[in-house]
């Protein structure tokens, strides 16, 4: 059985080969399982599921052999972020407090993927409860970026919180992976690892069965090698869901069919507020180059203003911890997950306190405490309600720009290339939070955003650009992204060291 190199195919390449009978789903799956086994140094897959993968691959092969019209993801091996509940498979959100938790149900997004014929290779590393920008808060230890700086063996962060998903796709361990994005957790790791990641409009994907961080911000999305793959996978992931009241009851467009490559006459905005003091020159130049590429493709480039952008990070770091403190109150050691050992005479209060102290890591504890503080009686109006008002102003900024005919907004994806694991560990936590500076506005406004690789920095690391689209216009956003992708012609891959 020849499986060499099959794990590096794109989803659309593998789909075409499977349908043509040139390869089998079993061969494709075995290639990925072998790659996972050889890539322990990346710490990307934390709960591999080879038996489930082989069984699903056999079923896919039978479906393809029968000649029936198979969905686009039939036989395609994927990795699943540990935030998604998968029936009978550990689903820990990378937290010690959920040690041993195996759900008796399947999240809507993963069920949609299995219904579309996809193959589950296993669960992927992430920041604990999706709280982090470096994948260093995980109970499994950090995932490692497959990229290295030129001439430097320092292990690099793959970004967060979907760091394991990003590392696995970039290293060819799976053809695509699920991520979730609360403030940039799909787009920032995609930029750090030279892959594509899209956060759809809030409500496009069901949140049912995804372990909650901040319910009004969380949204699932695909992480893939290119824009076409993102369109294919997103089409399978989303759709209406009666089990999630925030999930939109809208038909799912054919996102792949929207990829015409024609963006002539499209108006693309460049927000002046995203030009930050101290922004690396490489990021600034890449941003300018991206605008030139879109202009060459026939788009009209216009300067725009999003005046409340400067308040986005403070507002986000009030709203997200507030919702986290509420969502994480359920983890108490009573019904499932970790339960602390009690000494004689200790009761239920001590059990709660010890369980949460032992089960939650430092960053989760920090955000729970911040969230509880801003929701407390004396500070609710001063912090939480004020942040909500700022959020409404940020949303209005985007609405006004779109009302003026702008169809997408081009920004950098991150303020830097990937940094070394541990390089920010001793820094003020706010330095880490600044990684979300270009991405959080999109979540606060509920908009779709996509990050795609567009160049390399002086040390040979990938840099990404972000496109922000109109609500519910993911097809148009993907089309503009593909036009940018084709001109950027990013083909670099990490050199294998693991």
VENBEL-V768310 format. One record per pair of residues at least 24 apart in sequence whose ideal C-beta (glycine too) atoms are under 10 Angstrom apart, sorted by the first residue. I is the first residue (numbers start at 1). J is the second residue. If there is no record, write none. Layout:
I|J  I|J
//
This chain:
1|26  1|27  1|30  1|31  2|27  2|31  3|27  3|28  3|29  3|30  3|31  3|32  3|33  3|34  3|35  4|31  4|34  5|31  5|172  6|30  6|31  6|32  6|34  6|35  6|77  6|172  6|175  7|31  7|32  7|33  7|34  7|35  7|36  7|77  7|121  7|171  7|172  7|173  7|174  7|175  8|32  8|35  8|171  8|172  8|173  8|175  8|225  8|493  9|76  9|172  9|175  9|225  9|229  10|76  10|175  10|176  10|224  10|225  10|226  10|228  10|229  10|232  11|72  11|73  11|76  11|77  11|78  11|118  11|175  11|176  11|222  11|224  11|225  11|226  11|228  11|229  11|230  11|231  11|232  11|233  12|72  12|76  12|175  12|224  12|225  12|226  12|228  12|229  12|231  12|232  12|256  13|175  13|225  13|226  13|228  13|229  14|73  14|75  14|76  14|77  14|175  14|176  14|229  15|70  15|71  15|72  15|73  15|74  15|75  15|76  15|117  15|175  15|229  15|232  17|75  18|60  18|61  18|64  18|70  18|74  18|75  18|76  18|117  19|64  19|69  19|70  19|72  19|74  19|75  20|64  21|64  21|65  23|75  24|57  24|58  24|60  24|61  24|64  24|65  24|75  25|53  25|54  25|56  25|57  25|58  25|59  25|60  25|61  25|62  25|63  25|64  25|70  25|74  25|75  25|76  25|77  25|117  25|118  25|119  26|53  26|54  26|57  26|58  26|60  26|61  26|75  26|119  27|57  27|61  27|75  28|57  28|60  28|61  28|75  28|76  28|77  28|119  28|175  29|53  29|54  29|55  29|56  29|57  29|58  29|60  29|61  29|75  29|76  29|77  29|119  29|120  29|121  29|174  30|54  30|57  30|77  31|77  31|172  31|173  31|175  32|57  32|76  32|77  32|78  32|79  32|119  32|121  32|122  32|168  32|172  32|173  32|174  32|175  33|57  33|77  33|121  33|122  33|173  33|174  34|173  35|77  35|121  35|168  35|171  35|172  35|173  35|174  35|498  36|77  36|79  36|121  36|122  36|168  36|171  36|172  36|173  36|174  37|173  38|171  38|173  38|496  38|498  39|144  39|146  39|167  39|168  39|171  39|172  39|173  39|496  39|498  40|498  41|144  41|146  41|155  41|171  41|497  41|498  42|125  42|142  42|143  42|144  42|145  42|146  42|155  42|158  42|163  42|164  42|167  42|168  42|170  42|171  42|173  42|497  42|498  43|124  43|125  43|135  43|138  43|140  43|141  43|142  43|143  43|144  43|155  43|158  43|163  43|164  43|167  43|498  44|79  44|122  44|124  44|125  44|126  44|135  44|140  44|143  44|144  44|145  44|146  44|158  44|163  44|164  44|165  44|166  44|167  44|168  44|169  44|170  44|171  44|173  44|174  44|177  44|498  45|79  45|80  45|82  45|121  45|122  45|123  45|124  45|125  45|140  45|143  45|164  45|167  45|168  45|173  45|174  45|177  46|82  46|90  46|92  46|94  46|122  46|123  46|124  46|125  46|126  46|138  46|139  46|140  46|141  46|143  46|164  47|80  47|82  47|86  47|89  47|90  47|91  47|92  47|102  47|122  47|123  47|124  47|125  47|140  48|79  48|89  48|120  48|121  48|122  48|123  48|124  48|173  49|79  49|80  49|86  49|88  49|89  49|90  49|119  49|120  49|121  49|122  49|123  50|120  50|121  50|122  52|86  52|87  52|88  52|89  52|114  52|119  52|120  52|121  52|122  53|77  53|78  53|119  53|120  53|121  53|122  53|174  54|119  55|119  55|120  56|114  56|117  56|118  56|119  56|120  56|121  57|119  57|121  58|119  59|114  59|117  59|119  60|117  60|118  60|119  63|117  64|117  70|116  70|117  71|113  71|115  71|116  71|117  71|118  71|232  71|235  71|236  72|116  72|117  72|118  72|231  72|232  72|233  72|235  72|236  72|256  73|112  73|113  73|114  73|115  73|116  73|117  73|118  73|119  73|175  73|176  73|232  73|233  73|235  73|236  73|237  74|116  74|117  74|118  74|119  75|117  75|118  75|119  75|175  76|113  76|116  76|117  76|118  76|119  76|174  76|175  76|176  76|229  76|232  76|233  76|236  77|118  77|119  77|120  77|121  77|122  77|173  77|174  77|175  77|176  78|110  78|113  78|114  78|118  78|119  78|120  78|121  78|122  78|124  78|165  78|168  78|169  78|174  78|175  78|176  78|177  78|178  78|222  78|223  78|224  78|233  78|236  79|120  79|121  79|122  79|123  79|124  79|125  79|164  79|165  79|167  79|168  79|169  79|173  79|174  79|175  79|176  79|177  79|178  79|179  79|223  80|107  80|109  80|110  80|113  80|118  80|120  80|121  80|122  80|123  80|124  80|164  80|165  80|174  80|177  80|178  80|179  81|109  81|110  81|123  81|124  81|125  81|126  81|130  81|161  81|162  81|163  81|164  81|165  81|168  81|177  81|178  81|179  81|180  81|185  81|186  81|210  81|211  81|220  81|223  82|122  82|123  82|124  82|125  82|126  82|128  82|130  82|138  82|139  82|140  82|161  82|162  82|164  82|165  82|211  83|107  83|123  83|124  83|126  83|127  83|129  83|130  83|161  83|162  83|165  83|178  83|179  83|180  83|185  83|209  83|210  83|211  83|212  83|213  83|218  83|220  84|108  84|109  84|110  84|111  84|113  84|123  84|124  84|178  84|179  84|180  84|209  84|210  84|211  84|220  85|109  85|110  85|208  85|209  85|210  85|211  86|110  86|111  86|114  86|120  86|122  86|123  86|209  87|111  87|114  87|209  89|120  89|122  89|123  90|122  90|123  91|123  91|209  91|210  91|211  92|123  92|126  92|128  92|129  92|138  92|139  92|140  92|211  92|337  92|338  93|126  93|127  93|128  93|129  93|130  93|131  93|138  93|139  93|161  93|210  93|211  93|212  93|213  93|328  93|331  93|337  93|364  94|123  94|124  94|125  94|126  94|127  94|128  94|129  94|130  94|131  94|132  94|135  94|137  94|138  94|139  94|140  94|141  94|143  94|160  94|161  94|163  94|164  94|211  94|361  94|364  95|126  95|127  95|128  95|129  95|131  95|137  95|138  95|139  95|140  95|211  95|328  95|331  95|337  95|338  95|359  95|360  95|361  95|364  96|128  96|139  96|140  96|337  96|338  96|358  96|359  96|360  96|361  96|364  97|128  97|129  97|139  97|328  97|331  97|332  97|333  97|336  97|337  97|338  97|339  97|355  97|356  97|358  97|359  97|360  97|361  97|364  98|128  98|129  98|139  98|211  98|331  98|336  98|337  98|338  98|359  99|139  99|336  99|337  99|338  99|339  99|359  100|336  100|337  100|338  100|339  101|211  101|331  101|335  101|336  101|337  101|338  102|336  103|209  103|211  103|336  105|208  105|209  105|243  106|208  106|209  107|178  107|205  107|206  107|207  107|208  107|209  107|210  107|211  107|220  107|243  108|205  108|206  108|207  108|208  108|209  108|210  108|220  108|237  108|238  108|239  108|240  108|241  108|242  108|243  108|244  108|247  109|178  109|180  109|205  109|206  109|207  109|208  109|209  109|210  109|220  109|221  109|222  109|236  109|237  109|238  109|239  109|241  110|178  110|209  110|210  110|220  110|237  111|206  111|208  111|209  111|241  112|205  112|206  112|235  112|236  112|237  112|238  112|239  112|241  112|252  113|176  113|178  113|222  113|233  113|236  113|237  114|236  115|236  115|239  116|232  116|233  116|235  116|236  116|237  117|236  118|175  118|176  118|178  118|233  118|236  118|237  119|174  119|175  120|174  121|168  121|173  121|174  121|175  121|177  122|164  122|168  122|173  122|174  123|164  124|162  124|163  124|164  124|165  124|166  124|167  124|168  124|169  124|173  124|174  124|177  124|178  124|179  124|223  125|158  125|160  125|161  125|162  125|163  125|164  125|165  125|166  125|167  125|168  126|160  126|161  126|162  126|163  126|164  126|165  126|166  126|179  126|180  126|185  126|189  127|159  127|160  127|161  127|162  127|163  127|164  127|185  127|189  127|213  127|361  127|363  127|364  128|160  128|161  128|213  128|359  128|360  128|361  128|362  128|363  128|364  129|161  129|182  129|211  129|212  129|213  129|214  129|324  129|327  129|328  129|331  129|360  129|361  129|363  129|364  129|367  129|368  130|160  130|161  130|162  130|179  130|180  130|181  130|182  130|183  130|185  130|210  130|211  130|212  130|213  130|214  130|218  130|320  130|324  130|364  131|160  131|161  131|182  131|183  131|185  131|213  131|214  131|320  131|321  131|324  131|328  131|360  131|361  131|363  131|364  131|365  131|366  131|367  131|368  132|157  132|159  132|160  132|161  132|163  132|185  132|361  132|363  132|364  132|367  132|432  132|433  132|435  133|157  133|159  133|160  133|161  133|163  133|183  133|184  133|185  133|188  133|189  133|192  133|363  133|414  133|419  133|424  133|431  133|432  133|433  133|434  133|435  133|436  133|439  134|158  134|159  134|160  134|161  134|163  134|188  134|189  134|192  134|363  134|418  134|419  134|420  134|421  134|422  134|423  134|424  134|425  134|432  134|435  135|159  135|160  135|161  135|162  135|163  135|164  135|165  135|166  135|167  135|185  135|189  135|192  135|421  136|160  136|163  136|361  136|363  136|421  136|422  136|424  136|425  136|432  137|161  137|163  137|361  137|362  137|363  137|364  137|366  137|432  138|163  138|164  138|361  139|359  139|360  139|361  140|164  141|421  142|167  142|421  142|422  143|167  143|168  143|189  143|193  143|421  144|171  144|421  144|497  144|498  145|170  145|171  145|189  145|192  145|193  145|194  145|418  145|419  145|420  145|421  145|461  145|462  145|494  146|170  146|171  146|172  146|173  146|193  146|194  146|493  146|494  146|495  146|496  146|497  146|498  147|171  147|192  147|193  147|194  147|417  147|418  147|456  147|459  147|460  147|461  147|462  147|492  147|493  147|494  147|495  147|497  148|418  148|459  148|460  148|461  148|494  148|495  148|497  149|417  149|418  149|420  149|457  149|458  149|459  149|460  149|461  150|456  150|457  150|458  150|459  150|460  150|461  150|495  151|459  151|460  152|420  152|459  152|460  153|497  154|419  154|420  154|421  154|422  154|423  155|420  155|421  155|422  155|497  156|192  156|193  156|417  156|418  156|419  156|420  156|421  156|423  156|459  156|461  156|494  157|188  157|189  157|192  157|193  157|418  157|419  157|420  157|421  157|422  157|423  157|424  157|432  157|435  158|188  158|189  158|190  158|192  158|193  158|195  158|418  158|421  159|184  159|185  159|186  159|187  159|188  159|189  159|190  159|191  159|192  159|193  159|197  159|413  159|414  159|418  159|419  159|435  159|451  159|464  160|184  160|185  160|188  160|189  160|192  160|432  160|435  160|436  161|185  161|186  161|188  161|189  161|213  162|186  162|187  162|188  162|189  162|190  162|193  162|197  162|220  162|221  162|223  163|188  163|189  163|192  163|193  164|189  165|189  165|190  165|193  165|195  165|197  165|222  165|223  166|190  166|191  166|192  166|193  166|194  166|195  166|197  166|223  166|418  167|192  167|193  167|195  167|494  167|498  168|193  168|195  168|223  169|193  169|194  169|195  169|196  169|197  169|222  169|223  169|224  169|225  169|229  170|194  170|195  170|223  170|225  170|453  170|462  170|493  170|494  171|493  171|494  171|496  171|498  172|225  172|493  172|494  172|496  173|498  174|223  174|224  175|224  175|225  175|229  175|233  176|222  176|223  176|224  176|225  176|229  176|230  176|232  176|233  176|236  177|222  177|223  177|224  177|233  178|205  178|210  178|220  178|221  178|222  178|223  178|233  178|237  179|219  179|220  179|221  179|222  179|223  180|205  180|207  180|210  180|211  180|212  180|213  180|217  180|218  180|219  180|220  180|221  181|217  181|218  181|219  181|220  181|221  181|223  181|439  181|442  181|443  181|449  181|451  182|212  182|213  182|214  182|215  182|216  182|217  182|218  182|219  182|316  182|320  182|323  182|324  182|436  182|439  182|440  182|443  183|213  183|214  183|217  183|218  183|312  183|313  183|316  183|317  183|319  183|320  183|433  183|435  183|436  183|437  183|439  183|440  183|441  183|442  183|443  183|444  184|316  184|413  184|414  184|435  184|436  184|437  184|438  184|439  184|440  184|441  184|442  184|443  184|449  184|451  184|466  185|213  185|217  185|218  185|219  185|221  185|436  185|439  185|443  186|219  186|220  186|221  186|222  186|223  186|439  186|449  186|450  186|451  187|221  187|223  187|413  187|414  187|436  187|438  187|439  187|442  187|443  187|449  187|450  187|451  187|452  187|464  187|466  187|467  187|468  188|413  188|414  188|415  188|418  188|435  188|436  188|437  188|438  188|439  188|451  188|464  188|466  189|223  189|413  189|414  189|418  189|435  189|451  189|464  190|221  190|222  190|223  190|224  190|230  190|413  190|414  190|450  190|451  190|452  190|453  190|462  190|464  190|466  191|412  191|413  191|414  191|416  191|417  191|418  191|435  191|438  191|439  191|451  191|452  191|453  191|454  191|461  191|462  191|463  191|464  191|465  191|466  192|413  192|414  192|416  192|417  192|418  192|419  192|435  192|451  192|453  192|461  192|462  192|463  192|464  193|223  193|418  193|453  193|461  193|462  193|464  193|494  194|225  194|418  194|452  194|453  194|454  194|455  194|456  194|461  194|462  194|463  194|464  194|490  194|491  194|492  194|493  194|494  195|223  195|224  195|225  195|226  195|229  195|230  195|451  195|452  195|453  195|462  195|464  195|490  196|222  196|223  196|224  196|225  196|226  196|227  196|228  196|229  196|230  196|231  196|450  196|451  196|452  196|453  196|464  196|478  196|481  196|482  196|485  196|490  197|221  197|222  197|223  197|224  197|230  197|413  197|449  197|450  197|451  197|452  197|464  197|466  198|222  198|223  198|224  198|227  198|230  198|231  198|233  198|234  198|255  198|448  198|449  198|450  198|451  198|452  198|467  198|469  198|474  198|477  198|478  198|481  199|439  199|442  199|443  199|446  199|447  199|448  199|449  199|450  199|451  199|466  199|468  199|474  200|230  200|234  200|237  200|238  200|248  200|255  200|446  200|447  200|448  200|449  200|450  200|469  200|471  200|472  200|474  200|477  201|238  201|248  201|250  201|442  201|445  201|446  201|447  201|448  201|449  201|469  201|470  201|471  201|472  201|473  201|474  201|477  202|246  202|247  202|248  202|442  202|443  202|444  202|445  202|446  202|447  202|448  202|471  203|238  203|240  203|241  203|244  203|245  203|246  203|247  203|248  203|249  203|250  203|446  203|471  203|472  204|234  204|237  204|238  204|239  204|247  204|248  204|250  204|252  204|446  204|448  204|471  204|472  204|474  205|234  205|237  205|238  205|239  205|241  205|244  205|247  205|248  206|237  206|238  206|239  206|240  206|241  206|242  206|243  206|244  206|246  206|247  206|248  207|241  207|243  207|244  207|245  207|246  207|247  208|241  208|242  208|243  208|244  208|245  208|246  208|247  209|241  209|243  209|244  210|244  211|327  211|328  211|331  212|323  212|324  212|326  212|327  212|328  212|330  213|320  213|321  213|323  213|324  213|327  213|328  213|364  213|367  214|316  214|319  214|320  214|321  214|322  214|323  214|324  214|325  214|326  214|327  214|367  214|371  214|443  215|246  215|323  215|324  215|326  215|327  216|246  216|319  216|320  216|322  216|323  216|388  216|391  216|443  216|444  216|446  217|316  217|319  217|320  217|323  217|324  217|391  217|440  217|442  217|443  217|444  217|446  218|246  218|320  218|323  218|327  218|443  219|246  219|442  219|443  219|446  219|448  219|449  221|448  221|449  221|450  221|474  223|451  225|453  225|493  226|452  226|453  226|481  226|482  226|485  226|486  226|490  227|255  227|256  227|259  227|450  227|452  227|477  227|478  227|479  227|480  227|481  227|482  227|483  227|484  227|485  227|486  228|255  228|256  228|259  228|478  228|482  228|485  229|256  230|255  230|256  230|450  230|452  230|474  230|478  230|481  230|482  230|485  231|255  231|256  231|257  231|258  231|259  231|474  231|475  231|477  231|478  231|479  231|481  231|482  232|256  232|259  234|448  234|450  234|474  234|475  234|478  235|474  235|475  238|474  246|446  248|471  248|472  250|472  252|474  253|472  253|473  253|474  253|475  253|476  253|478  254|475  255|474  255|475  255|476  255|477  255|478  255|479  256|475  256|478  257|475  257|479  258|473  258|474  258|475  258|476  258|477  258|478  258|479  258|482  259|475  259|478  259|479  259|481  259|482  259|483  259|485  260|475  260|479  260|482  260|483  261|297  261|479  261|480  261|482  261|483  261|485  261|486  262|297  262|298  262|479  262|483  263|294  263|297  263|298  263|299  263|300  263|407  263|408  263|476  263|479  263|480  263|481  263|482  263|483  263|484  264|297  264|298  264|299  264|300  264|483  265|298  265|299  265|300  265|407  266|294  266|297  266|298  266|299  266|300  266|301  266|405  266|406  266|407  266|408  266|476  266|479  266|480  266|483  267|299  267|300  267|301  267|302  267|304  267|401  267|402  267|404  267|405  267|406  267|407  267|408  268|294  268|295  268|297  268|299  268|300  268|301  268|302  268|304  268|406  268|407  268|408  268|409  268|410  268|467  268|480  268|484  269|300  269|301  269|302  269|303  269|304  269|305  269|306  269|398  269|401  269|402  269|404  269|405  269|406  269|407  269|408  269|409  269|410  269|411  269|468  270|294  270|301  270|302  270|303  270|304  270|406  270|409  270|410  270|411  271|303  271|304  271|305  271|306  271|307  271|309  271|397  271|398  271|401  271|406  271|409  271|410  271|411  271|438  271|441  271|468  272|303  272|304  272|305  272|306  272|307  272|309  273|304  273|305  273|306  273|307  273|308  273|309  273|310  273|312  273|397  273|411  273|441  274|304  274|306  274|309  274|409  274|410  274|411  274|412  274|415  274|437  274|438  274|441  274|466  275|411  275|412  276|309  276|310  276|412  276|415  276|434  276|437  276|438  278|415  279|412  279|415  279|416  279|437  279|438  280|412  280|415  280|416  280|417  280|457  280|458  280|463  281|458  282|412  282|416  282|417  282|455  282|456  282|457  282|458  282|459  282|461  282|463  283|412  283|413  283|414  283|415  283|416  283|417  283|438  283|455  283|457  283|463  283|464  283|465  284|412  285|455  285|463  286|412  286|413  286|454  286|455  286|456  286|457  286|463  286|464  286|465  286|488  287|410  287|411  287|412  287|413  287|454  287|463  287|465  287|466  289|454  289|455  289|465  289|487  289|488  290|410  290|411  290|412  290|452  290|454  290|455  290|464  290|465  290|466  290|467  290|484  290|487  290|488  291|410  291|465  291|484  292|487  293|410  293|454  293|465  293|483  293|484  293|485  293|486  293|487  293|488  293|489  294|408  294|410  294|465  294|467  294|480  294|483  294|484  294|487  296|483  296|487  297|480  297|482  297|483  297|484  297|486  297|487  298|483  299|407  299|408  299|410  299|480  299|483  299|484  300|405  300|406  300|407  301|410  302|401  302|404  302|405  302|406  304|397  304|398  304|400  304|401  304|402  304|404  304|406  304|409  305|397  305|400  305|401  306|394  306|396  306|397  306|398  306|400  306|401  306|409  306|411  306|441  306|445  306|468  307|393  307|394  307|396  307|397  307|400  308|390  308|391  308|392  308|393  308|394  308|395  308|396  308|397  308|398  308|441  308|444  309|394  309|397  309|411  309|437  309|438  309|440  309|441  310|437  311|386  311|387  311|389  311|390  311|391  311|393  311|394  311|441  311|444  312|390  312|391  312|393  312|394  312|397  312|436  312|437  312|438  312|439  312|440  312|441  312|442  312|443  312|444  312|445  313|430  313|433  313|434  313|436  313|437  313|440  313|441  313|444  314|383  314|386  314|387  314|390  314|433  314|440  315|383  315|384  315|386  315|387  315|388  315|389  315|390  315|391  315|392  315|393  315|394  315|440  315|441  315|444  316|387  316|390  316|391  316|394  316|433  316|436  316|437  316|439  316|440  316|441  316|443  316|444  317|367  317|370  317|371  317|374  317|387  317|429  317|430  317|433  317|436  317|440  318|370  318|371  318|373  318|374  318|375  318|379  318|382  318|383  318|384  318|385  318|386  318|387  318|388  318|390  318|391  319|371  319|374  319|383  319|384  319|387  319|388  319|390  319|391  319|440  319|443  319|444  320|367  320|370  320|371  320|387  320|436  320|440  320|443  320|444  321|364  321|366  321|367  321|368  321|369  321|370  321|371  321|372  321|373  321|374  321|375  321|383  321|384  322|367  322|368  322|370  322|371  322|372  322|373  322|374  322|375  322|380  322|383  322|384  322|387  322|388  323|367  323|371  323|375  323|384  324|364  324|367  324|368  324|370  324|371  324|372  325|367  325|368  325|369  325|370  325|371  325|372  325|373  325|374  325|375  326|368  326|371  326|372  326|375  327|368  327|371  328|356  328|359  328|360  328|364  328|365  328|367  328|368  328|371  328|372  329|356  329|368  329|371  329|372  331|355  331|356  331|359  331|360  331|364  331|368  332|356  332|359  333|358  333|359  362|429  363|429  363|432  366|429  367|429  387|444  388|444  390|444  391|441  391|443  391|444  391|445  391|446  392|444  392|445  393|444  394|440  394|441  394|442  394|444  394|445  395|441  395|444  395|445  395|446  395|447  395|471  396|445  397|441  397|445  398|441  398|442  398|444  398|445  398|446  398|447  398|468  398|470  398|471  399|445  399|447  399|470  399|471  401|468  401|470  402|447  402|468  402|469  402|470  402|471  402|473  406|468  406|470  407|467  407|469  407|470  407|473  407|476  407|477  407|480  408|448  408|449  408|450  408|467  408|468  408|469  408|470  408|473  408|476  408|477  408|479  408|480  408|481  408|484  409|441  409|442  409|447  409|449  409|466  409|467  409|468  409|469  409|470  409|477  410|465  410|466  410|467  410|468  410|480  410|484  411|437  411|438  411|439  411|441  411|442  411|449  411|451  411|465  411|466  411|467  411|468  412|437  412|438  412|439  412|451  412|454  412|463  412|464  412|465  412|466  413|438  413|439  413|449  413|450  413|451  413|452  413|453  413|454  413|462  413|463  413|464  413|465  413|466  413|467  414|438  414|439  414|451  414|463  414|464  414|465  414|466  416|457  416|461  416|463  417|456  417|457  417|458  417|459  417|460  417|461  417|462  417|463  417|464  418|457  418|459  418|461  418|462  418|463  419|461  438|464  438|465  438|466  438|468  439|466  439|468  441|468  442|466  442|468  442|469  445|471  446|471  447|471  447|472  447|473  447|477  448|472  448|473  448|474  448|475  448|476  448|477  448|478  449|474  449|477  450|474  450|477  450|478  450|480  450|481  450|482  450|484  450|485  451|481  452|481  452|482  452|484  452|485  452|488  452|490  453|485  453|488  453|490  453|491  453|492  454|484  454|485  454|487  454|488  454|489  454|490  455|488  455|489  455|490  455|492  456|490  456|492  460|492  460|494  460|495  461|492  461|494  462|490  462|492  462|493  462|494  463|490  464|490
//
